[in-house]
């Protein structure tokens, strides 16, 4: 069995069937999406939405940018 697989037990939780997710497969957050695809049951974490979530997911840039000469343009008398 590949390292990314592990046998798990199914059980009943009221009227629902449930599965205990081993710690090495834990999903982030508190919500997930479940769907069937080609005979497989797939559970994915719900992605955060919005600009703030997108910006939080980015790593800060550590690259230094070179200085660029950008002199102010000459003012024009338009009247």
Phi, psi and omega per residue, in radians:
X1 nan 2.258 -3.139
X2 -1.052 2.744 -3.122
X3 -1.067 -0.475 -3.101
X4 -1.460 0.129 3.098
X5 -2.113 2.640 3.111
X6 -2.731 2.362 3.094
X7 -1.185 2.483 3.118
X8 -2.313 2.842 3.117
X9 -1.810 2.424 3.007
X10 -1.645 2.585 3.120
X11 -2.592 3.001 3.126
X12 -1.741 2.394 3.035
X13 -2.231 1.596 -2.999
X14 1.186 -2.182 3.130
X15 -1.622 0.004 -3.099
X16 -1.768 2.565 2.977
X17 -1.518 2.460 -3.088
X18 -2.359 2.880 3.085
X19 -2.424 2.421 3.054
X20 -1.448 2.225 -3.139
X21 -1.591 2.073 3.120
X22 -1.052 2.661 -3.042
X23 -0.981 -0.608 -3.112
X24 -1.266 -0.180 3.107
X25 -1.959 0.163 -3.099
X26 -1.004 2.516 3.115
X27 -1.745 2.600 3.090
X28 -1.288 2.724 3.069
X29 1.385 -2.879 -3.091
X30 -2.118 -0.079 -3.111
X31 -2.172 2.615 3.127
X32 -2.548 2.858 3.065
X33 -1.983 2.364 3.123
X34 -2.122 2.367 3.093
X35 -2.676 2.838 3.075
X36 -1.760 2.445 3.102
X37 -2.579 2.040 3.103
X38 0.903 0.811 3.091
X39 1.380 0.093 3.126
X40 -1.933 2.603 3.024
X41 -1.749 2.108 -3.043
X42 -2.055 2.308 3.093
X43 -2.090 2.166 3.137
X44 -2.188 2.540 3.079
X45 -1.174 2.600 3.059
X46 -1.342 2.241 3.136
X47 -1.392 2.467 3.070
X48 -1.178 2.585 -3.109
X49 -2.020 2.788 3.054
X50 1.794 2.859 -3.106
X51 -1.119 -0.723 -3.125
X52 -1.062 -0.731 3.117
X53 -1.141 -0.691 3.111
X54 -1.110 -0.832 -3.138
X55 -1.113 -0.649 3.096
X56 -1.127 -0.474 -3.103
X57 -1.402 -0.276 -3.115
X58 -1.438 2.535 3.062
X59 -1.494 2.510 3.107
X60 -1.112 2.562 3.113
X61 -1.391 2.381 3.121
X62 -1.905 -0.035 -3.096
X63 -1.327 2.372 3.056
X64 -1.579 2.329 3.115
X65 -1.692 2.531 -3.135
X66 -1.261 2.671 3.049
X67 -1.224 2.466 -3.131
X68 -2.094 2.253 3.100
X69 -1.248 2.087 -3.113
X70 -2.432 1.313 -3.102
X71 -1.196 2.654 3.117
X72 -1.190 2.492 3.117
X73 -1.303 2.726 3.142
X74 -1.223 2.436 3.132
X75 -1.322 2.575 -3.134
X76 -1.981 2.476 3.042
X77 -1.597 1.880 -3.045
X78 -1.696 -0.001 3.133
X79 -1.984 nan nan
